[in-house]
Amino acid sequence: MPNPNWSPSIVPSKRDRTVYLVADDFRSGRVWCETDYEQTGLETVIQDLLTGQYNNPSRVVAFNTGEHWSQDVSADVARELRRRCDLQARDIPFFLQDFTDRYEGRYRDFQLPLPLRLV
């Protein structure tokens, strides 16, 4: 039986950290990629994305169970990938182009109105 006087600790523990997971899109469907617990930091995820460790990334989600929150950080990660590639004066790797374009909103299709000629 749970103790009714129990309350969660407000002291952060070493296990209280933000974890980043990448959803990868395979032909058979989207999956959360298996990863080592110690390799779920933002820097590691960005490096893994840049080195092609994911087939076709579709989303990056961050969560912290100690602080009770989760958030889709795909747009932030896409901007950081672009920034790092720009600093290195290189193009976004081909396997990340769809991901960065989707979350940066760089190439949205739209139609310009065509001028009408009155005859």
C-alpha angles and dihedrals in degrees: 000000000000119000108249091209094057118114130175118264117254091204110103116237129205088255090058100093140126114263124201121204129185123217110214124202115223127174089257093052144283121310138180102242118240112243140167112267091236091053098061100093121118095250093052092048092050092048091048090051092049093049095050100252090144125064101215112344113211104173144001119211127189124200140171116196092189091059093035100235141114131185140181103243097176094118092050092049092047091053091048092050090051092047093052093047091048091051089052091046092236136123123256106269112261092244090059100043096093091047096049094042091050095051100035092049091221100142109037116161115236135156123235116216112257118227114251120223117214112215 
